[in-house]
Amino acid sequence: MKPHLIILGAPGSGKGTQASRLAGKGYRHISTGDLLRSEIAKNTELGQKVSGILSRGDLVDDNTVMALLKANCDINMVSYIFDGFPRNVVQAEMLDTQLLQGCNSIAVYYKLEPGVLIDRIVNRRTCAKCGEIYNLNTKPPMKSNVCDKCGSINELKQRKDDTQEVVSNRLKIFADTVNPMLLFYKAKGALVEIDASKPEDEVFDNLEKVIC
Ligand SMILES: [Zn+2]
């Protein structure tokens, strides 16, 4: 069985794309949002509890998320990708002691210099008509201001919060929470760092070398 993967990376690191590519290779992608919704739909005791928390507008606490994971993961039969959970070192420890419990697991950190991340994000443009995503440096439209996919003109927009200032602040918050997690996994000998500045296919090949 392949190791369980805990995927870590800043917004803009491309970890989401990498995680969905893995899902096509026998891995099951765990999204806590999906788990919450499906547990509510099943109307279990836990689902009713979650439904109550959400309808009050509260955040689901770590213990409830852990209970959801325990109820829905067959950890000895399926290799999972954890993406978006754990979000901090407390959750990382909980995941380790309450669910993974010594199972073969690796934390994969998609590493990218802050300057590169900021460049990626501030140069991102999204077609307002069809949602196609461009990058003015690495994936520009063939004709300036024309969407390759749907042909719309002057519809390639920058998201409001993709400015340098907002992105720098987002990355600082991310670094403050991810660094303790990296230390935690490093101390366990379970941390792999992948250079996320490389082209998407190369990044994926490097990941595959680690997990096979
Ligand atoms: Zn378009």
Residues whose N, C-alpha, C, O or C-beta is under 5 A from the ligand:
A	BS01	ZN	C127 K129 C130 G131 E132 C147 K149 C150 G151 S152
